[in-house]
Amino acid sequence: MKKGFKKFLAMGLATILAASTLTACGEKGDAGKTSSQKTSKTSKVSSAATSGVALNEAGTYPIVKDGKLELSVFTLSMPNVQDFETNDFTKFLEEKTGIHIKFVTAGRDEYEEKLNLLLQSGDYPDVILGGAPNLAKYGVKEGVIIPLDDYLTDKNVPNYLKLVANYDINKTKEADGKIYSLGGVNDCYHCQFARRMWVNQKYLKEMGVEIPKTTEEFKNVCKKFLEYKKGGIAVAGAAQGWHTRMQDWLMGAFTFVPSKSATLNARDYVVLNDETKKIETVANTDAYKEGLKYMRELYKMGAIYDGNFTQTSEQLRTLANQEDEPILFFTAGVNSDVIDPDSNNKLYRNYVPMAPIKGPDGTQIAWTIHNSGFSSGGFCITDKCQNIEAALRWVDFFYSETGDLCSQYGADEGKDWVLNPKGKVGLNGEPALYEVLNLYSSDPQNHDWQDVGLRVAPAPYRLGQAVDANVDPYSPAGLEKLLFDTSKNLYEPYANNTKLLNLSELKLTDEESTAVSTMAVELEKIIEENSVAFITGTKDIDAEWESYKDAINKAGIEEILKTYQTAYDRQTK
């Protein structure tokens, strides 16, 4: 490895990212045990860990010296990764480590449900890569996920310890003070402003109108489009997908709508008031009501497609790629998730990003998330794992100097990527740290893992990707620059126009989580169903707003806010 890249990774990647079984060797229920009991238990696990499989010296590959070792891994699946079992990166990783991987996967929309069902059934895999379950329940209380404190050593995870040296590792601790997961860093600049709207500039030109800047202009452009293109869809989105919810983007002209809760994984509309440091909800505010009333106007004129409230991102993709180009506006964190820049470049070029629109009272908010990109839940080990040391040494490759490049783009240096390309600069204008040769595609492929598994991507690394200053932003090679420039020029200027913030993950005790998790699910159901009903007109928002607010209260919103506040105060004291 070249010296410059090593130096960068030692410093920058230390600030890095920001998800069938074998016989158990981990133990359950450390809580309340004495220090001597824990020490004895750890020794027992360590001595049993190899289970007859010899390992090579720490820090060397392959990990397995003699015998065979299989690791069952639960992780996310995506449409653009065809088959993990036969994937080129999987083969590379197995050959490098000497560990065969048996995959258990779930799609984005079913991930949480399937993982919980597996853990409840007792038939779960050795490790969980890229997305942790409820660690208060399955870790602290039940011991299904084992604590890793005693295993986080330079022998087992040297790359990980080096990478997280510049972060607060306490963020990975649960309420009992123990660590049940390795953290990750995905400090992605454009991801901080990922709630974006794209508009078909060809249609705007043909209609003789500009990109709308206000809610009134937006409504007028939609009206004109529906008259111009009979049967067209003015505003498209999806219920499931990465920032594909069109209602969340439109609500930025009225109030700040947070992402799904990082604590309970429910859409509870809970935010942190950055001025008062109090936990609040926006779902029962007058501003939220006004946003719904505006969307009711759009829906009534036929601008909002009915499928937006139920369809997946894949269905949005199918809709957008029809030959007659039916859509004027669509929401997506990445435009290439909807239209591929390579296989359908002509259509791809028609859609350009637009800034948040200004509401009637001057509100103009770009969604953003304020954090370092470091989070817990990157990798967990269950008590089914036969060899904890081998599992940790296996995942430690992802935290290595080229681990992320290999998993994301392919493991063939010189073909998939090169380090320190001469004469090239990164997105940040500094000398490039690497150049990607195997460009991202949303079309199905079987060469790498793309954006699934574990990301190890600090800000210097992401911004250090080589990009031609004169690159065509609408070519496949120009995607990162397009997203960077869109975020910098159109969204960041409006990101601080609110005192409300996304609430970072809170570490609840199992008792707290049990008390409010069901409430959060019910709350999400009430808010989402009523919001759609108010937009589509099946409920009269003025006549039924108070009963909606009462339903939120009965669902337990005050208890949720109180619990969140307690956890927030505990973590920030």
C-alpha positions as CSV (number, residue, x, y, z in Angstrom):
1,M,0.0,0.0,0.0
2,K,1.2,3.5,-0.8
3,K,2.4,5.6,2.0
4,G,0.1,8.5,1.4
5,F,-3.0,6.3,1.6
6,K,-1.7,4.6,4.7
7,K,-1.3,7.9,6.4
8,F,-4.8,9.0,5.5
9,L,-6.4,5.8,6.7
10,A,-4.5,5.9,9.9
11,M,-5.9,9.3,10.6
12,G,-9.1,9.7,8.5
13,L,-10.4,6.1,8.7
14,A,-9.9,6.3,12.4
15,T,-13.0,8.5,12.0
16,I,-14.9,5.9,10.1
17,L,-18.3,4.2,9.6
18,A,-21.0,6.3,9.0
19,A,-26.2,-5.1,9.6
20,S,-28.3,-22.8,9.7
21,T,-26.4,-22.1,12.8
22,L,-23.4,-23.6,14.6
23,T,-23.1,-24.8,18.1
24,A,-23.0,-22.1,20.7
25,C,-19.8,-21.0,22.4
26,G,-20.8,-17.6,23.7
27,E,-22.4,-17.2,27.1
28,K,-25.6,-15.5,28.3
29,G,-26.4,-13.2,31.2
30,D,-23.2,-11.5,32.5
31,A,-25.3,-8.8,34.2
32,G,-24.8,-8.9,38.0
33,K,-21.9,-11.4,37.9
34,T,-18.7,-10.7,39.9
35,S,-15.4,-9.7,38.3
36,S,-13.9,-13.1,39.1
37,Q,-17.0,-14.9,37.6
38,K,-16.7,-12.8,34.4
39,T,-13.0,-13.6,34.1
40,S,-13.5,-17.3,34.6
41,K,-16.3,-17.2,32.0
42,T,-14.2,-15.3,29.4
43,S,-11.4,-17.8,29.8
44,K,-13.8,-20.7,29.3
45,V,-15.1,-19.1,26.1
46,S,-11.7,-18.3,24.8
47,S,-10.4,-21.9,25.4
48,A,-13.4,-23.3,23.6
49,A,-13.4,-20.8,20.9
50,T,-11.4,-22.6,18.3
51,S,-13.5,-25.8,18.5
52,G,-10.7,-27.8,16.9
53,V,-10.0,-25.3,14.1
54,A,-6.5,-23.9,14.3
55,L,-6.0,-20.2,13.5
56,N,-3.0,-18.5,12.1
57,E,-1.1,-15.8,14.0
58,A,-3.1,-12.7,14.7
59,G,-2.9,-10.1,12.0
60,T,-2.2,-12.6,9.2
61,Y,-4.3,-14.2,6.4
62,P,-5.8,-16.6,6.0
63,I,-7.3,-16.6,9.4
64,V,-7.9,-20.3,9.5
65,K,-4.8,-22.4,9.5
66,D,-6.1,-25.9,9.6
67,G,-9.6,-27.3,9.2
68,K,-12.7,-25.6,7.9
69,L,-14.7,-22.9,9.5
70,E,-18.1,-21.7,8.4
71,L,-19.7,-18.4,9.5
72,S,-23.4,-17.8,9.1
73,V,-24.1,-14.1,8.5
74,F,-27.3,-12.2,8.5
75,T,-27.2,-9.1,6.4
76,L,-29.2,-6.8,4.1
77,S,-29.9,-7.8,0.5
78,M,-30.4,-5.3,-2.3
79,P,-31.8,-5.7,-5.9
80,N,-28.5,-4.6,-7.4
81,V,-26.5,-7.5,-5.7
82,Q,-27.6,-10.7,-7.4
83,D,-26.3,-13.5,-5.2
84,F,-24.1,-13.2,-2.2
85,E,-23.1,-16.8,-2.3
86,T,-21.5,-16.5,-5.8
87,N,-20.5,-12.9,-5.6
88,D,-16.9,-12.1,-6.6
89,F,-16.2,-10.2,-3.4
90,T,-17.6,-13.1,-1.4
91,K,-15.3,-15.5,-3.1
92,F,-12.3,-13.1,-2.5
93,L,-13.2,-12.8,1.1
94,E,-13.5,-16.5,1.6
95,E,-10.2,-17.2,-0.1
96,K,-8.5,-14.4,1.9
97,T,-9.8,-15.4,5.3
98,G,-10.3,-19.2,4.9
99,I,-13.8,-18.8,6.3
100,H,-16.8,-19.9,4.3
101,I,-19.8,-17.6,4.6
102,K,-23.4,-18.9,4.8
103,F,-25.8,-16.0,4.2
104,V,-29.1,-15.3,5.6
105,T,-30.5,-12.2,4.1
106,A,-33.6,-9.9,4.1
107,G,-34.6,-7.0,1.9
108,R,-34.8,-3.4,3.2
109,D,-38.6,-3.6,3.9
110,E,-38.5,-6.9,5.8
111,Y,-35.1,-6.7,7.5
112,E,-36.1,-5.8,11.0
113,E,-39.1,-8.2,11.1
114,K,-37.1,-11.1,9.7
115,L,-34.2,-10.5,12.1
116,N,-36.6,-10.3,15.1
117,L,-38.4,-13.5,14.1
118,L,-35.0,-15.4,13.8
119,L,-33.9,-14.2,17.2
120,Q,-37.2,-15.1,18.8
121,S,-37.2,-18.6,17.2
122,G,-33.7,-19.5,18.4
123,D,-32.7,-20.4,14.9
124,Y,-30.4,-17.5,14.2
125,P,-26.9,-17.1,12.6
126,D,-23.5,-16.6,14.1
127,V,-23.2,-12.9,13.4
128,I,-25.2,-9.9,12.2
129,L,-23.5,-7.6,9.7
130,G,-24.7,-4.1,9.0
131,G,-27.7,-3.6,11.2
132,A,-28.2,-4.6,14.8
133,P,-31.4,-5.8,16.5
134,N,-32.8,-4.4,19.7
135,L,-29.6,-4.7,21.8
136,A,-31.4,-3.8,25.1
137,K,-33.6,-6.8,24.6
138,Y,-31.5,-9.4,22.8
139,G,-28.2,-8.3,24.3
140,V,-28.5,-6.8,27.7
141,K,-31.6,-8.8,28.8
142,E,-31.5,-12.1,27.0
143,G,-27.8,-12.5,26.2
144,V,-28.5,-13.7,22.6
145,I,-26.1,-11.0,21.4
146,I,-22.9,-11.4,23.4
147,P,-20.9,-8.5,25.0
148,L,-17.7,-7.8,23.2
149,D,-15.7,-5.7,25.7
150,D,-13.3,-8.5,26.6
151,Y,-12.6,-9.4,23.0
152,L,-11.9,-5.9,21.6
153,T,-8.1,-6.3,21.6
154,D,-5.3,-5.5,19.2
155,K,-5.0,-9.2,18.6
156,N,-8.6,-9.6,17.4
157,V,-9.6,-6.2,15.9
158,P,-6.5,-4.0,15.4
159,N,-7.9,-2.2,12.4
160,Y,-11.2,-1.4,14.2
161,L,-9.4,0.0,17.3
162,K,-7.3,2.2,15.1
163,L,-10.2,3.4,13.1
164,V,-12.4,4.4,16.1
165,A,-9.6,6.0,18.0
166,N,-10.9,9.5,17.1
167,Y,-14.5,8.7,18.0
168,D,-16.3,8.3,21.3
169,I,-16.5,4.5,21.6
170,N,-19.0,5.1,24.5
171,K,-21.6,5.6,21.8
172,T,-21.5,1.8,21.2
173,K,-22.2,1.1,24.9
174,E,-25.7,0.0,25.9
175,A,-27.5,1.1,29.0
176,D,-25.7,-1.5,31.1
177,G,-22.3,0.0,30.1
178,K,-21.3,-2.9,27.9
179,I,-20.5,-3.1,24.2
180,Y,-22.6,-5.5,22.2
181,S,-21.7,-4.3,18.7
182,L,-18.8,-2.9,16.7
183,G,-19.5,0.6,15.4
184,G,-19.2,2.0,12.0
185,V,-18.7,5.3,10.4
186,N,-20.3,6.5,7.2
187,D,-19.4,10.2,7.2
188,C,-21.1,10.8,3.9
189,Y,-21.5,14.5,3.0
190,H,-24.3,14.2,0.5
191,C,-26.1,11.7,2.8
192,Q,-26.5,14.6,5.3
193,F,-28.9,16.3,2.9
194,A,-30.3,13.2,1.2
195,R,-34.0,14.2,1.1
196,R,-34.0,15.5,-2.4
197,M,-36.5,16.3,-5.2
198,W,-35.7,15.8,-8.9
199,V,-37.6,17.5,-11.8
200,N,-37.8,16.8,-15.5
201,Q,-36.2,19.8,-17.1
202,K,-37.3,18.8,-20.5
203,Y,-40.9,19.2,-19.5
204,L,-40.2,22.5,-17.8
205,K,-38.6,23.8,-21.0
206,E,-41.5,22.6,-23.2
207,M,-44.0,24.3,-20.8
208,G,-42.0,27.5,-20.7
209,V,-41.6,27.5,-16.9
210,E,-38.8,27.6,-14.4
211,I,-38.0,25.3,-11.5
212,P,-40.5,26.3,-8.8
213,K,-39.1,28.1,-5.7
214,T,-42.3,28.4,-3.6
215,T,-45.2,26.2,-2.7
216,E,-47.5,28.4,-4.9
217,E,-45.1,28.1,-7.9
218,F,-44.8,24.3,-7.3
219,K,-48.6,24.0,-7.3
220,N,-48.9,26.1,-10.5
221,V,-46.3,24.0,-12.3
222,C,-48.0,20.8,-11.3
223,K,-51.3,22.2,-12.6
224,K,-49.8,23.2,-15.9
225,F,-48.1,19.8,-16.3
226,L,-51.3,17.9,-15.8
227,E,-52.9,20.1,-18.5
228,Y,-49.8,19.6,-20.8
229,K,-49.4,15.9,-20.4
230,K,-52.7,14.0,-20.0
231,G,-52.3,11.0,-17.7
232,G,-49.0,12.3,-16.4
233,I,-47.9,12.1,-12.8
234,A,-46.9,15.4,-11.4
235,V,-45.4,14.2,-8.1
236,A,-44.1,10.7,-7.6
237,G,-42.5,9.0,-4.6
238,A,-42.5,5.7,-2.7
239,A,-43.4,4.6,0.8
240,Q,-40.3,2.4,1.1
241,G,-36.9,3.6,-0.2
242,W,-34.0,5.8,0.6
243,H,-35.6,9.3,1.1
244,T,-38.3,8.5,-1.5
245,R,-41.3,9.8,0.6
246,M,-42.5,12.9,-1.3
247,Q,-44.6,14.1,1.6
248,D,-41.5,14.5,3.8
249,W,-39.8,16.7,1.2
250,L,-42.9,18.8,0.7
251,M,-43.4,19.2,4.4
252,G,-40.0,21.1,4.5
253,A,-41.9,24.2,3.4
254,F,-43.9,24.1,6.7
255,T,-41.8,22.3,9.4
256,F,-39.0,19.8,9.9
257,V,-40.0,16.2,9.6
258,P,-37.4,13.8,11.1
259,S,-36.3,10.4,9.7
260,K,-37.5,7.2,11.2
261,S,-36.5,6.9,14.9
262,A,-32.9,5.6,15.3
263,T,-33.9,4.4,18.7
264,L,-37.1,2.4,18.1
265,N,-37.0,2.2,14.3
266,A,-40.5,3.7,14.2
267,R,-41.7,6.8,12.4
268,D,-42.7,8.6,15.6
269,Y,-42.1,12.1,14.3
270,V,-40.0,12.9,17.5
271,V,-37.4,15.6,17.3
272,L,-34.8,17.3,19.5
273,N,-35.4,21.0,20.0
274,D,-31.8,22.3,19.8
275,E,-32.6,25.5,21.7
276,T,-34.3,24.0,24.7
277,K,-32.8,20.5,24.5
278,K,-36.3,19.1,25.0
279,I,-37.7,16.2,23.1
280,E,-40.8,17.1,21.1
281,T,-43.1,15.8,18.4
282,V,-44.1,17.6,15.2
283,A,-47.0,15.4,14.3
284,N,-49.6,17.4,16.3
285,T,-48.4,20.9,15.5
286,D,-50.2,23.6,13.5
287,A,-47.3,23.7,11.0
288,Y,-47.6,20.0,10.3
289,K,-51.4,20.5,9.8
290,E,-50.8,23.3,7.3
291,G,-48.4,21.1,5.3
292,L,-51.0,18.3,5.1
293,K,-53.6,20.9,3.9
294,Y,-51.3,22.0,1.2
295,M,-50.7,18.4,0.0
296,R,-54.5,18.0,0.1
297,E,-54.7,20.8,-2.5
298,L,-52.1,19.0,-4.7
299,Y,-53.9,15.7,-4.4
300,K,-57.3,17.2,-5.2
301,M,-56.0,18.6,-8.4
302,G,-54.5,15.2,-9.3
303,A,-50.9,16.1,-8.8
304,I,-50.0,13.4,-6.2
305,Y,-50.0,9.8,-7.4
306,D,-52.0,7.4,-5.2
307,G,-49.2,4.8,-5.4
308,N,-46.8,7.1,-3.6
309,F,-48.3,6.0,-0.2
310,T,-47.8,2.3,-0.8
311,Q,-45.3,1.5,-3.5
312,T,-41.7,0.5,-3.1
313,S,-38.6,2.2,-4.6
314,E,-38.4,-0.6,-7.2
315,Q,-42.0,0.1,-8.2
316,L,-41.1,3.8,-8.4
317,R,-38.2,2.8,-10.6
318,T,-40.4,0.8,-12.9
319,L,-42.9,3.7,-13.1
320,A,-40.2,6.3,-13.9
321,N,-38.6,4.3,-16.7
322,Q,-41.6,3.9,-18.9
323,E,-41.1,5.1,-22.4
324,D,-43.5,8.0,-22.2
325,E,-41.7,9.5,-19.2
326,P,-44.8,10.0,-17.2
327,I,-43.3,11.8,-14.2
328,L,-42.5,15.5,-13.7
329,F,-41.2,15.4,-10.1
330,F,-39.9,12.5,-8.0
331,T,-38.2,12.2,-4.6
332,A,-35.1,10.1,-4.0
333,G,-31.9,10.4,-2.0
334,V,-30.0,9.3,-5.1
335,N,-31.4,9.8,-8.6
336,S,-29.6,6.7,-9.9
337,D,-31.7,4.5,-7.6
338,V,-34.7,5.5,-9.8
339,I,-33.0,5.9,-13.3
340,D,-29.7,4.2,-14.1
341,P,-27.1,6.7,-15.4
342,D,-25.5,4.1,-17.7
343,S,-28.3,2.0,-19.2
344,N,-30.9,4.8,-19.5
345,N,-28.7,7.9,-19.7
346,K,-31.0,9.8,-22.0
347,L,-33.9,9.8,-19.5
348,Y,-31.4,10.2,-16.6
349,R,-30.2,13.5,-18.0
350,N,-33.7,14.9,-18.1
351,Y,-34.0,15.0,-14.3
352,V,-32.2,17.7,-12.4
353,P,-32.2,18.5,-8.6
354,M,-34.1,21.4,-7.1
355,A,-33.7,23.3,-3.9
356,P,-36.3,23.1,-1.1
357,I,-39.3,25.3,-1.8
358,K,-40.4,28.2,0.4
359,G,-43.7,27.9,2.3
360,P,-46.4,30.6,2.7
361,D,-44.8,32.0,5.9
362,G,-41.2,31.8,4.6
363,T,-40.3,28.4,6.0
364,Q,-37.7,26.7,3.7
365,I,-36.0,23.7,5.4
366,A,-33.6,21.2,3.9
367,W,-33.7,18.0,5.9
368,T,-30.3,17.2,7.4
369,I,-28.8,15.0,10.1
370,H,-26.2,16.4,12.4
371,N,-23.8,13.7,13.5
372,S,-20.3,12.4,13.0
373,G,-21.3,9.4,11.0
374,F,-20.3,7.1,13.8
375,S,-22.9,4.7,15.1
376,S,-23.3,1.4,16.9
377,G,-24.8,-1.7,15.4
378,G,-22.3,-2.4,12.6
379,F,-21.5,-5.9,13.6
380,C,-22.9,-8.2,16.4
381,I,-22.0,-11.8,17.5
382,T,-24.6,-14.1,18.7
383,D,-24.2,-16.9,21.3
384,K,-24.4,-19.4,18.4
385,C,-20.9,-18.4,17.2
386,Q,-18.4,-21.2,17.6
387,N,-15.3,-19.0,17.2
388,I,-15.6,-15.5,18.5
389,E,-12.0,-14.6,17.8
390,A,-12.2,-15.8,14.1
391,A,-15.5,-13.9,13.6
392,L,-13.9,-10.7,14.9
393,R,-10.7,-11.1,12.8
394,W,-13.0,-11.8,9.8
395,V,-15.0,-8.6,10.2
396,D,-11.8,-6.6,11.0
397,F,-10.9,-6.8,7.3
398,F,-13.7,-4.4,6.5
399,Y,-12.0,-1.9,8.8
400,S,-8.6,-2.4,7.0
401,E,-6.9,0.1,4.7
402,T,-8.6,-1.2,1.6
403,G,-11.5,-3.2,3.1
404,D,-14.2,-0.7,2.1
405,L,-12.8,-0.3,-1.4
406,C,-12.9,-4.1,-1.9
407,S,-16.4,-4.6,-0.6
408,Q,-17.9,-1.7,-2.4
409,Y,-16.2,-1.7,-5.8
410,G,-14.5,-5.1,-6.1
411,A,-11.2,-6.6,-4.8
412,D,-9.1,-6.3,-8.0
413,E,-6.7,-3.3,-7.5
414,G,-5.9,-1.8,-10.8
415,K,-9.2,-2.9,-12.3
416,D,-11.8,-1.9,-9.8
417,W,-9.8,1.0,-8.2
418,V,-6.4,2.5,-7.9
419,L,-4.7,4.3,-5.0
420,N,-3.3,7.8,-5.2
421,P,-3.9,8.4,-8.9
422,K,-1.4,10.9,-10.2
423,G,-2.6,14.3,-11.1
424,K,-6.2,13.8,-9.9
425,V,-8.1,15.6,-7.2
426,G,-10.9,14.5,-5.0
427,L,-14.3,16.0,-4.4
428,N,-12.8,18.3,-1.8
429,G,-10.2,19.7,-4.2
430,E,-7.3,17.9,-2.5
431,P,-5.0,15.3,-4.2
432,A,-7.2,12.2,-4.7
433,L,-6.7,9.3,-2.4
434,Y,-8.2,6.7,-4.8
435,E,-10.0,6.5,-8.1
436,V,-12.9,4.1,-8.7
437,L,-12.7,2.3,-12.0
438,N,-15.7,0.0,-11.4
439,L,-18.4,2.6,-11.2
440,Y,-21.6,2.3,-9.2
441,S,-24.7,1.0,-11.0
442,S,-28.2,0.4,-9.7
443,D,-28.6,-2.4,-12.2
444,P,-28.1,-6.0,-10.9
445,Q,-24.5,-7.1,-10.8
446,N,-22.5,-9.9,-9.0
447,H,-19.1,-8.4,-8.6
448,D,-19.2,-6.6,-5.3
449,W,-21.5,-5.8,-2.4
450,Q,-22.2,-2.2,-3.3
451,D,-23.9,-0.4,-0.4
452,V,-24.7,-3.4,1.8
453,G,-22.8,-5.1,4.5
454,L,-20.5,-2.8,6.5
455,R,-19.5,0.6,5.3
456,V,-16.1,2.0,6.5
457,A,-16.1,5.5,5.1
458,P,-15.0,8.6,6.9
459,A,-15.3,12.1,5.5
460,P,-11.7,12.3,4.2
461,Y,-12.1,8.9,2.4
462,R,-15.5,9.8,0.8
463,L,-14.3,13.2,-0.3
464,G,-11.0,11.8,-1.4
465,Q,-12.5,9.9,-4.3
466,A,-11.0,11.1,-7.6
467,V,-13.2,13.1,-9.8
468,D,-12.4,15.0,-13.0
469,A,-13.1,18.7,-12.4
470,N,-14.7,18.8,-15.9
471,V,-16.6,15.5,-15.5
472,D,-20.1,15.5,-17.0
473,P,-22.2,15.3,-13.8
474,Y,-24.9,13.3,-15.7
475,S,-22.5,10.6,-16.8
476,P,-22.1,7.5,-14.7
477,A,-18.7,8.8,-13.6
478,G,-20.2,12.1,-12.5
479,L,-22.6,10.8,-9.9
480,E,-20.6,11.6,-6.7
481,K,-19.9,15.1,-8.0
482,L,-23.5,15.6,-8.9
483,L,-24.6,14.6,-5.4
484,F,-21.9,16.7,-3.8
485,D,-22.7,19.8,-5.8
486,T,-26.4,19.4,-5.3
487,S,-25.9,19.1,-1.5
488,K,-23.5,22.0,-1.3
489,N,-25.4,24.5,-3.5
490,L,-29.0,23.6,-3.2
491,Y,-29.5,22.0,0.2
492,E,-26.9,22.9,2.8
493,P,-27.9,26.7,2.6
494,Y,-31.3,25.7,4.0
495,A,-30.2,23.1,6.5
496,N,-30.0,25.4,9.5
497,N,-33.4,27.0,9.0
498,T,-34.9,25.2,12.0
499,K,-34.2,24.6,15.6
500,L,-35.6,21.1,15.3
501,L,-33.1,18.2,14.7
502,N,-33.2,14.5,14.0
503,L,-32.8,12.7,17.3
504,S,-29.7,10.5,17.5
505,E,-29.9,7.0,18.7
506,L,-30.7,6.8,22.4
507,K,-29.7,3.8,24.5
508,L,-32.8,2.6,26.3
509,T,-32.9,0.0,29.0
510,D,-34.8,-3.1,28.3
511,E,-37.6,-1.9,30.6
512,E,-37.8,1.5,28.8
513,S,-37.7,-0.2,25.4
514,T,-40.4,-2.7,26.4
515,A,-42.6,0.1,27.8
516,V,-42.6,2.3,24.7
517,S,-41.8,0.1,21.7
518,T,-45.4,-1.0,21.2
519,M,-46.6,2.5,21.7
520,A,-44.2,3.7,19.0
521,V,-45.6,1.2,16.5
522,E,-49.1,2.2,17.3
523,L,-48.2,5.9,17.1
524,E,-46.6,5.4,13.7
525,K,-49.8,3.7,12.5
526,I,-52.0,6.5,13.7
527,I,-49.9,9.3,12.3
528,E,-49.3,7.7,8.9
529,E,-52.9,6.5,8.3
530,N,-54.4,9.8,9.3
531,S,-51.8,11.8,7.4
532,V,-52.7,9.9,4.2
533,A,-56.4,10.2,4.9
534,F,-56.1,14.0,5.4
535,I,-54.1,14.3,2.1
536,T,-56.4,12.2,0.1
537,G,-59.6,13.6,1.6
538,T,-61.0,10.5,3.1
539,K,-60.9,12.5,6.4
540,D,-61.7,16.2,6.8
541,I,-58.6,17.7,8.4
542,D,-60.4,20.7,10.0
543,A,-63.3,18.6,11.3
544,E,-61.2,15.7,12.6
545,W,-57.8,17.3,13.6
546,E,-58.7,17.3,17.3
547,S,-59.7,13.7,17.3
548,Y,-56.5,12.8,15.6
549,K,-54.5,14.6,18.3
550,D,-56.5,12.8,20.9
551,A,-55.6,9.5,19.3
552,I,-51.9,10.4,19.4
553,N,-52.2,11.1,23.1
554,K,-54.0,7.9,23.8
555,A,-51.3,6.0,21.9
556,G,-48.8,7.2,24.5
557,I,-46.9,10.1,22.9
558,E,-46.3,11.7,26.2
559,E,-44.8,8.5,27.7
560,I,-42.6,8.2,24.6
561,L,-41.4,11.8,24.9
562,K,-40.8,11.3,28.7
563,T,-38.8,8.1,28.1
564,Y,-36.7,9.7,25.3
565,Q,-36.0,12.7,27.5
566,T,-34.8,10.5,30.3
567,A,-32.5,8.6,28.0
568,Y,-31.3,11.8,26.3
569,D,-30.5,13.4,29.7
570,R,-28.7,10.3,30.9
571,Q,-26.5,10.2,27.8
572,T,-25.7,13.9,27.7
573,K,-25.2,14.6,31.4
